[in-house]
């Protein structure tokens, strides 16, 4: 599976958004194997953070001046937020840049981490870690799309994935959607609940 992901992501041209007014940022999609199943690791942000209070996200954040690349940003933020060391991450490739209505440009990096892992959670930023089997995200009726968000007079689709009591939405859901489409040939129209 790791080779398949690396081949698919490496065999395509990543869509890069280079708008200068957007804040460059990056996230890591941490994949790991647990009980023979591929999982994604998400975080739930605390209510004390500046942005996206209580939301489900991937480890990541804004590029710092000292970051040599957006990949370095994703790895640094993963260390700061959940204690995953860069040498423990095997980067398999990148997804397309996405923009948010809050003027961020997010570069998602897909990586495999060892499991079990001794996570060191930054409790000021992260309320909990959430392990989700990829197979659960591929299930019918887990995905929902609404065109409910209006920004500057224009409707935007909002994506949702539901797993138990966890709702993954917004930019994180958009990233998950692209990952599932590219790697597993998943079709959002067939999966809508």
C-alpha positions as CSV (number, residue, x, y, z in Angstrom):
1,X,0.0,0.0,0.0
2,X,2.8,2.4,0.8
3,X,4.3,1.8,-2.6
4,X,0.9,2.3,-4.3
5,X,0.5,5.7,-2.5
6,X,4.0,6.8,-3.4
7,X,3.5,5.8,-7.1
8,X,0.1,7.6,-7.4
9,X,1.3,10.8,-5.7
10,X,4.6,10.8,-7.4
11,X,3.1,10.1,-10.8
12,X,1.0,13.2,-11.0
13,X,1.6,16.9,-11.1
14,X,0.6,18.6,-7.9
15,X,-1.6,21.7,-8.3
16,X,0.3,24.5,-6.6
17,X,-1.4,27.8,-5.7
18,X,1.0,30.7,-5.6
19,X,-1.2,33.6,-4.6
20,X,1.0,36.0,-2.6
21,X,-1.9,37.3,-0.4
22,X,-2.5,33.8,1.0
23,X,-0.6,32.6,4.2
24,X,1.5,29.5,3.3
25,X,0.9,26.5,5.7
26,X,1.2,22.8,5.6
27,X,-0.2,19.7,7.3
28,X,0.8,16.1,7.7
29,X,-1.7,13.3,6.9
30,X,-0.2,10.7,9.4
31,X,-1.0,7.2,8.2
32,X,-0.3,4.1,10.3
33,X,-1.1,0.4,10.4
34,X,-3.1,-0.8,13.3
35,X,-4.6,-4.4,13.6
36,X,-3.9,-4.9,9.8
37,X,-5.9,-1.8,8.8
38,X,-4.6,1.5,7.5
39,X,-5.6,4.4,9.7
40,X,-5.4,8.2,9.6
41,X,-4.5,10.2,12.7
42,X,-6.5,13.4,13.3
43,X,-6.3,15.9,16.1
44,X,-9.1,17.8,17.9
45,X,-8.0,21.3,18.6
46,X,-8.6,22.8,22.1
47,X,-10.9,25.7,22.7
48,X,-7.8,27.8,23.7
49,X,-6.2,28.0,20.3
50,X,-6.5,31.2,18.2
51,X,-8.1,29.5,15.1
52,X,-10.4,26.6,14.5
53,X,-11.3,26.0,18.1
54,X,-12.5,22.4,18.8
55,X,-12.2,21.4,15.2
56,X,-10.8,18.2,13.8
57,X,-7.6,18.7,11.8
58,X,-4.3,17.2,10.8
59,X,-1.1,18.3,12.6
60,X,0.2,21.4,10.9
61,X,0.2,25.2,10.7
62,X,1.7,28.3,9.2
63,X,5.1,28.3,7.6
64,X,7.8,30.0,9.8
65,X,10.7,32.0,8.5
66,X,13.1,29.3,9.7
67,X,11.3,26.5,7.8
68,X,13.3,25.6,4.7
69,X,10.2,24.2,2.9
70,X,6.5,23.5,3.5
71,X,7.4,19.9,4.1
72,X,9.6,21.1,6.9
73,X,6.6,23.1,8.2
74,X,4.4,20.0,8.3
75,X,7.1,18.0,10.1
76,X,7.9,20.8,12.6
77,X,4.3,21.3,13.4
78,X,3.8,17.5,13.9
79,X,6.6,17.5,16.4
80,X,5.3,20.5,18.2
81,X,1.6,19.4,18.3
82,X,1.8,15.6,18.8
83,X,5.5,14.8,19.4
84,X,6.1,12.9,16.1
85,X,9.8,13.2,15.2
86,X,10.6,14.0,11.6
87,X,12.9,10.9,11.4
88,X,9.9,8.7,12.3
89,X,7.9,10.0,9.3
90,X,8.2,8.4,5.9
91,X,6.8,11.0,3.4
92,X,5.0,9.3,0.6
93,X,4.0,12.3,-1.4
94,X,1.9,15.5,-1.6
95,X,-1.7,16.3,-2.4
96,X,-2.8,19.5,-4.2
97,X,-2.6,22.8,-2.4
98,X,-6.0,24.0,-1.1
99,X,-7.1,27.4,-0.1
100,X,-9.4,28.4,2.8
101,X,-11.8,31.3,3.0
102,X,-9.6,32.5,5.9
103,X,-6.8,33.1,3.3
104,X,-4.5,30.2,4.0
105,X,-2.9,28.0,1.3
106,X,-2.4,24.5,2.8
107,X,0.1,22.1,1.4
108,X,-0.8,18.5,2.5
109,X,1.9,15.9,2.9
110,X,1.1,12.2,3.2
111,X,3.3,10.2,5.5
112,X,3.5,6.8,7.3
113,X,4.4,6.8,11.0
114,X,5.2,3.8,13.2
115,X,2.5,2.5,15.5
116,X,2.1,2.2,18.4
117,X,3.9,5.5,19.0
118,X,4.6,7.4,22.1
119,X,2.8,10.6,21.2
120,X,3.6,13.8,23.2
121,X,0.5,15.9,22.9
122,X,0.8,19.7,23.3
123,X,-2.2,20.1,25.6
124,X,-2.5,23.8,24.9
125,X,-3.2,23.1,21.2
126,X,-4.6,19.5,21.0
127,X,-7.5,18.2,23.1
128,X,-7.3,14.6,21.7
129,X,-5.9,12.3,19.1
130,X,-8.5,10.5,16.9
131,X,-7.6,7.3,15.0
132,X,-9.9,6.6,12.1
133,X,-9.6,3.5,9.9
134,X,-9.4,4.6,6.2
135,X,-11.9,1.8,5.4
136,X,-14.5,3.6,7.6
137,X,-14.1,6.8,5.6
138,X,-14.8,4.8,2.4
139,X,-18.1,3.5,3.7
140,X,-21.3,4.7,2.0
141,X,-23.2,7.4,3.9
142,X,-20.2,8.6,5.9
143,X,-19.7,11.6,3.5
144,X,-22.0,14.6,3.0
145,X,-21.7,17.7,0.9
146,X,-23.6,20.9,1.3
147,X,-23.5,24.2,-0.6
148,X,-24.3,26.2,2.4
149,X,-21.4,28.4,3.0
150,X,-21.7,31.8,1.4
151,X,-18.5,33.9,1.2
152,X,-18.4,37.2,-0.6
153,X,-21.8,36.4,-2.2
154,X,-20.6,33.1,-3.6
155,X,-21.7,29.6,-2.4
156,X,-19.0,27.2,-1.5
157,X,-19.4,23.4,-1.0
158,X,-18.8,22.2,2.5
159,X,-17.7,18.6,3.0
160,X,-18.3,16.4,6.0
161,X,-17.2,12.9,7.0
162,X,-18.8,11.4,10.1
163,X,-17.1,8.7,12.1
164,X,-18.9,7.8,15.4
165,X,-19.2,11.1,17.3
166,X,-16.5,12.7,15.2
167,X,-17.4,15.1,12.4
168,X,-14.5,16.0,10.0
169,X,-15.4,19.0,7.9
170,X,-14.1,22.1,6.1
171,X,-10.5,22.1,4.8
172,X,-9.6,18.8,6.6
173,X,-12.6,17.1,4.9
174,X,-11.5,18.5,1.6
175,X,-8.0,17.1,2.0
176,X,-9.5,13.7,3.1
177,X,-11.8,13.7,0.0
178,X,-8.9,14.2,-2.4
179,X,-6.8,11.5,-0.6
180,X,-9.6,9.0,-1.0
181,X,-10.3,9.9,-4.6
182,X,-6.6,9.7,-5.7
183,X,-5.5,6.6,-3.7
184,X,-8.7,4.5,-3.6
185,X,-10.7,5.7,-6.6
186,X,-13.4,6.8,-4.2
187,X,-16.4,8.7,-5.7
188,X,-18.0,11.3,-3.6
189,X,-21.2,11.2,-5.6
190,X,-21.7,7.5,-4.8
191,X,-20.8,8.0,-1.1
192,X,-23.1,10.8,-0.2
193,X,-25.4,10.2,2.7
